[in-house]
Amino acid sequence: MGVLKVIEVLSNSSKSWEDATRKAVIEASKSVKNIRSVYIQDQSATVKNGEVDEFRVNIKITFEVN
């Protein structure tokens, strides 16, 4: 049986929510090993001049602790 831990990560992207999620996982992978899953807790976007300017995600990353 393994021990799992969950951390909350905020990320943003000018392209999409998917890109923001990928960026969060890539950045978290630099210091967290054995990532098992990602849960998108919240999505939002900012608007500038009538168009979506930035996509934001609040995700939970689950990883196994050795």
C-alpha positions in Angstrom: 0.0 0.0 0.0 1.4 3.4 -0.9 0.9 6.7 0.7 -0.6 9.5 -1.5 -0.4 13.2 -0.9 -2.4 16.0 -2.6 -1.2 19.5 -3.3 -3.1 22.4 -4.8 -1.6 24.3 -7.7 -2.7 27.4 -9.6 -1.7 28.0 -13.2 -2.6 30.2 -16.1 -2.2 30.3 -19.9 -3.1 32.6 -22.8 -4.0 29.5 -24.9 -6.4 27.3 -23.0 -7.3 25.6 -19.8 -5.6 22.4 -21.0 -2.4 24.3 -21.6 -2.6 25.8 -18.1 -3.1 22.3 -16.7 -0.1 21.0 -18.6 2.0 23.9 -17.4 1.1 23.2 -13.8 2.0 19.5 -14.1 5.3 20.3 -15.8 6.2 22.9 -13.1 5.2 20.6 -10.3 7.2 17.7 -11.8 10.4 19.7 -11.2 10.1 19.2 -7.4 7.4 16.5 -7.0 8.0 13.0 -8.1 5.6 10.1 -8.7 2.6 12.2 -9.9 -0.4 9.9 -10.3 -3.3 12.2 -11.2 -4.6 15.7 -11.7 -8.1 16.9 -10.6 -9.2 20.2 -12.0 -11.0 21.8 -9.1 -11.8 25.2 -10.7 -11.5 27.0 -14.0 -11.8 30.7 -14.7 -10.8 33.2 -17.3 -10.0 36.9 -17.5 -11.5 39.1 -20.2 -9.8 42.2 -21.8 -11.4 44.3 -24.5 -14.3 41.9 -24.9 -12.1 38.8 -25.5 -10.7 36.0 -23.2 -7.3 37.2 -22.2 -6.1 34.4 -19.8 -7.3 31.0 -18.8 -6.8 29.9 -15.2 -7.0 26.6 -13.4 -6.9 25.6 -9.8 -5.8 21.9 -9.7 -5.1 19.2 -7.2 -2.1 17.0 -8.0 -1.9 13.6 -6.3 1.4 11.9 -6.0 2.9 8.9 -4.2 5.2 9.5 -1.2 8.1 7.1 -0.8 
